[in-house]
Amino acid sequence: MADLQSQVEELWERRSELAVADGDALPVVREAIDLLDHGEARVAEVDDDGNVVVHEWLKQAILIFFKCSAMQTIELGPFEYADKVPLKEGYEEAGVRVVPGASARWGSFLDRGVVMMPSYVNIGARVGANSMVDTWATVGSCAQIGVNVHLSGGVGIGGVLEPPQAAPVIVEDDAMVGSRSMIFEGARVGRGAFVGAGVILAKSMPVIDVESGEELGRGVIPPWCVAVSGTRERTFNGGTFGLPAVLVIKRLKEGERHDKAQLNEVLREHGVTA
């Protein structure tokens, strides 16, 4: 893999010279993207110290592929598409359930037991085993979704390809993201966290513990907690206004499974929904 990485990096250095249908570049970047497609490589991962490590050369391979690939017509049953990237194949063999209306691009990886309701997974993204991408949810390019995750209806997981060093969105194992929530700009949802409906989480968004009033950080929801949309007061010349924030309203025991009835009760107490 190191040799393939060096080939991609060399192509990246001279990317301005590459043209559509480049016979030298395309076989190299296709090999790299095949690794992503089969789950043998990933764009980003969390290391033992809890830091996000981005493998830039794999993003570079995707960007070169876009540059060098020609548009083509893709016909699938009654549907027709015009794109540079083919659709993913081989779901039955991979043990993945894909409901009609769902689609994933080649170069994304869906692990065994994944369920895709009518939804979308983009190139470079990874969805872990036994996770559900629910109706009208989207998983953007290079986003990393863990195992046993539930992305509820209409969830938007942002994607990022450029710049190649930018960290993608990461949703860790056993998390649940509520309906119509938006997680983007390289934000991160910790393991086992429950994110209420309609939460907007960007990298710059403050996450506040309601018990202590402490700002826990920005763009990162801690593991094993319940987080909801909220505001924080800021005073300007024109008055005092509520700016958006994410509020941690409950801590869960590590390893505690999401009991929907109990979580709904917690959310109702605070006047919010799942």
C-alpha positions as CSV (number, residue, x, y, z in Angstrom):
1,M,0.0,0.0,0.0
2,A,3.0,2.3,0.6
3,D,4.0,2.1,-3.0
4,L,0.4,2.9,-4.1
5,Q,0.4,5.9,-1.8
6,S,3.6,7.2,-3.2
7,Q,2.2,6.9,-6.8
8,V,-0.9,8.8,-5.8
9,E,1.1,11.5,-4.1
10,E,3.3,11.9,-7.2
11,L,0.2,12.3,-9.4
12,W,-1.1,14.9,-6.9
13,E,2.1,17.0,-7.3
14,R,1.5,17.2,-11.0
15,R,-2.3,17.2,-11.0
16,S,-2.4,20.4,-13.0
17,E,-0.9,18.5,-16.0
18,L,-3.5,15.6,-15.8
19,A,-6.2,15.4,-18.4
20,V,-9.5,13.6,-18.8
21,A,-9.0,9.9,-19.5
22,D,-5.3,10.1,-18.5
23,G,-4.1,6.5,-19.1
24,D,-1.4,6.7,-16.4
25,A,-3.4,8.3,-13.6
26,L,-6.7,6.5,-13.8
27,P,-5.5,2.9,-13.1
28,V,-3.6,4.2,-10.0
29,V,-6.4,6.1,-8.5
30,R,-8.9,3.4,-9.3
31,E,-6.8,1.0,-7.3
32,A,-6.8,3.3,-4.4
33,I,-10.5,3.9,-4.5
34,D,-11.1,0.2,-4.7
35,L,-9.4,-0.1,-1.3
36,L,-12.0,2.3,0.1
37,D,-14.8,0.5,-1.7
38,H,-13.8,-2.8,-0.1
39,G,-13.1,-1.4,3.3
40,E,-9.4,-2.2,3.1
41,A,-8.5,1.4,3.7
42,R,-10.3,4.4,5.1
43,V,-10.0,8.2,4.7
44,A,-9.8,8.9,8.5
45,E,-9.8,7.1,11.8
46,V,-9.5,7.8,15.5
47,D,-6.2,6.7,17.0
48,D,-5.5,5.3,20.5
49,D,-5.1,8.8,21.9
50,G,-8.6,9.8,20.6
51,N,-7.2,12.0,17.8
52,V,-8.5,12.0,14.3
53,V,-5.9,10.9,11.7
54,V,-6.6,11.8,8.1
55,H,-5.0,9.7,5.3
56,E,-4.7,12.6,2.8
57,W,-3.5,10.5,-0.1
58,L,-6.8,8.7,-0.3
59,K,-8.6,12.0,-0.6
60,Q,-6.1,13.0,-3.3
61,A,-6.9,9.8,-5.2
62,I,-10.7,10.7,-5.2
63,L,-10.0,14.3,-6.4
64,I,-7.7,13.1,-9.2
65,F,-10.3,10.5,-10.2
66,F,-12.9,13.4,-10.5
67,K,-10.5,15.4,-12.6
68,C,-9.5,12.5,-15.0
69,S,-12.9,10.7,-15.4
70,A,-15.2,11.5,-18.2
71,M,-19.0,11.9,-17.8
72,Q,-20.9,8.8,-18.7
73,T,-24.5,7.7,-18.8
74,I,-25.5,5.1,-16.2
75,E,-28.7,3.2,-16.8
76,L,-30.3,1.2,-14.0
77,G,-33.7,-0.2,-14.7
78,P,-36.0,2.7,-15.5
79,F,-33.5,5.2,-14.1
80,E,-30.8,7.1,-15.9
81,Y,-27.9,9.0,-14.4
82,A,-25.1,11.2,-15.8
83,D,-22.0,11.1,-13.6
84,K,-18.3,10.4,-13.4
85,V,-18.6,7.9,-10.6
86,P,-20.4,4.5,-10.9
87,L,-22.8,3.3,-8.3
88,K,-21.8,0.7,-5.7
89,E,-22.6,-2.9,-6.4
90,G,-22.6,-6.4,-4.8
91,Y,-24.9,-5.6,-1.8
92,E,-26.2,-9.2,-1.4
93,E,-22.8,-10.7,-1.2
94,A,-21.7,-7.9,1.2
95,G,-24.7,-8.6,3.5
96,V,-26.1,-5.1,3.1
97,R,-29.8,-4.3,2.8
98,V,-30.5,-1.5,0.3
99,V,-34.2,-0.4,0.0
100,P,-35.3,0.9,-3.5
101,G,-34.6,4.6,-3.7
102,A,-31.3,4.3,-1.8
103,S,-27.9,4.7,-3.5
104,A,-24.3,4.6,-2.6
105,R,-21.4,5.6,-4.8
106,W,-18.5,3.4,-5.7
107,G,-15.6,4.2,-3.3
108,S,-17.9,4.2,-0.2
109,F,-17.8,1.2,2.2
110,L,-20.9,-0.4,3.8
111,D,-20.0,-3.0,6.3
112,R,-22.1,-6.2,6.9
113,G,-25.5,-5.6,8.4
114,V,-25.9,-2.0,7.2
115,V,-29.4,-1.0,6.2
116,M,-30.0,1.8,3.8
117,M,-33.5,3.1,3.6
118,P,-34.1,5.5,0.7
119,S,-30.9,7.5,1.4
120,Y,-27.5,8.4,0.0
121,V,-23.9,7.6,0.8
122,N,-21.1,9.4,-1.0
123,I,-17.7,8.4,-2.2
124,G,-15.0,7.9,0.5
125,A,-17.6,7.5,3.3
126,R,-17.6,4.5,5.6
127,V,-20.6,3.1,7.4
128,G,-19.9,0.5,10.1
129,A,-21.5,-2.9,10.7
130,N,-25.2,-3.0,11.7
131,S,-25.7,0.7,11.3
132,M,-28.9,2.2,9.7
133,V,-29.0,5.1,7.3
134,D,-32.7,6.0,7.6
135,T,-35.0,7.6,5.1
136,W,-33.7,10.7,3.3
137,A,-30.5,10.7,5.4
138,T,-27.3,11.5,3.6
139,V,-23.7,10.5,4.5
140,G,-21.3,13.0,2.8
141,S,-18.0,12.3,1.1
142,C,-15.4,10.8,3.5
143,A,-17.6,10.9,6.6
144,Q,-16.9,8.0,9.0
145,I,-19.9,6.3,10.7
146,G,-19.2,3.7,13.3
147,V,-20.9,0.4,14.1
148,N,-24.4,0.1,15.5
149,V,-25.2,3.7,14.6
150,H,-28.7,5.0,13.8
151,L,-28.9,8.0,11.5
152,S,-32.6,8.9,11.8
153,G,-34.8,10.2,9.0
154,G,-33.5,13.3,7.2
155,V,-30.1,13.4,9.0
156,G,-27.5,15.3,7.1
157,I,-23.9,14.2,7.6
158,G,-21.6,16.7,5.9
159,G,-18.8,15.7,3.5
160,V,-15.4,17.1,2.9
161,L,-12.9,16.5,0.1
162,E,-10.9,19.7,0.0
163,P,-8.6,20.6,1.4
164,P,-7.3,17.0,1.6
165,Q,-6.0,17.5,5.2
166,A,-9.4,18.5,6.5
167,A,-10.9,16.1,9.0
168,P,-14.3,14.6,8.0
169,V,-17.3,14.2,10.2
170,I,-17.0,11.2,12.6
171,V,-19.9,9.5,14.3
172,E,-18.5,6.9,16.7
173,D,-19.9,3.5,17.5
174,D,-23.3,3.0,19.2
175,A,-24.4,6.6,18.6
176,M,-27.9,7.7,17.6
177,V,-28.6,10.9,15.7
178,G,-32.1,12.3,15.8
179,S,-34.3,13.3,12.8
180,R,-33.3,16.3,10.7
181,S,-30.0,16.9,12.6
182,M,-27.1,18.3,10.7
183,I,-23.5,17.3,11.6
184,F,-20.9,18.9,9.4
185,E,-17.6,20.8,9.1
186,G,-15.6,17.9,10.6
187,A,-17.7,17.8,13.8
188,R,-17.7,14.6,15.9
189,V,-20.3,12.6,17.8
190,G,-18.8,10.5,20.6
191,R,-19.4,6.9,21.2
192,G,-22.9,6.0,22.6
193,A,-24.1,9.6,22.4
194,F,-27.8,10.3,21.7
195,V,-28.3,13.4,19.6
196,G,-31.9,14.9,19.8
197,A,-33.9,15.9,16.7
198,G,-32.9,19.1,14.8
199,V,-29.4,19.5,16.4
200,I,-27.0,21.6,14.3
201,L,-23.4,20.6,15.1
202,A,-20.5,22.4,13.3
203,K,-16.8,22.4,14.2
204,S,-17.2,25.9,15.8
205,M,-20.4,25.1,17.7
206,P,-20.0,25.3,21.5
207,V,-21.2,22.2,23.4
208,I,-22.3,23.1,27.0
209,D,-23.1,21.0,30.0
210,V,-26.3,22.3,31.5
211,E,-25.5,21.0,35.0
212,S,-22.3,22.9,35.4
213,G,-22.6,25.5,32.7
214,E,-19.2,24.5,31.5
215,E,-18.3,24.7,27.8
216,L,-17.1,21.2,27.0
217,G,-15.5,22.2,23.7
218,R,-16.5,23.0,20.2
219,G,-17.9,20.7,17.6
220,V,-17.6,17.6,19.7
221,I,-20.4,15.8,21.5
222,P,-18.9,13.7,24.3
223,P,-19.4,10.0,24.6
224,W,-22.4,8.5,26.4
225,C,-24.6,11.5,26.8
226,V,-27.9,13.0,25.6
227,A,-27.4,16.2,23.6
228,V,-30.1,18.6,22.3
229,S,-30.3,21.9,20.4
230,G,-30.1,25.0,22.6
231,T,-28.9,28.6,22.7
232,R,-26.4,30.7,24.7
233,E,-26.9,34.4,25.4
234,R,-24.6,37.0,23.8
235,T,-24.9,40.7,24.2
236,F,-24.4,43.0,21.2
237,N,-24.9,46.7,20.7
238,G,-28.4,46.0,19.5
239,G,-29.4,43.9,22.5
240,T,-29.0,40.4,24.0
241,F,-29.6,37.5,21.6
242,G,-29.6,33.7,21.8
243,L,-26.9,32.2,19.6
244,P,-27.1,28.4,18.8
245,A,-25.4,25.9,20.9
246,V,-25.6,22.2,21.7
247,L,-26.6,21.3,25.3
248,V,-25.6,18.1,27.1
249,I,-28.7,17.4,29.3
250,K,-27.9,13.9,30.6
251,R,-24.9,11.6,31.1
252,L,-25.4,7.9,30.3
253,K,-23.5,5.1,31.9
254,E,-20.7,3.8,29.6
255,G,-22.1,0.9,27.6
256,E,-25.7,1.8,28.4
257,R,-28.0,1.0,25.5
258,H,-30.4,3.5,24.2
259,D,-33.8,2.9,25.8
260,K,-36.1,4.9,23.5
261,A,-38.8,5.1,26.1
262,Q,-36.5,6.5,28.8
263,L,-34.8,8.9,26.4
264,N,-38.1,10.2,25.2
265,E,-39.0,10.9,28.8
266,V,-35.8,12.8,29.4
267,L,-36.4,14.8,26.2
268,R,-40.0,15.5,27.2
269,E,-38.8,16.9,30.5
270,H,-36.8,19.5,28.6
271,G,-39.5,20.1,26.0
272,V,-37.5,18.6,23.1
273,T,-38.0,15.6,20.8
274,A,-36.0,12.6,19.6
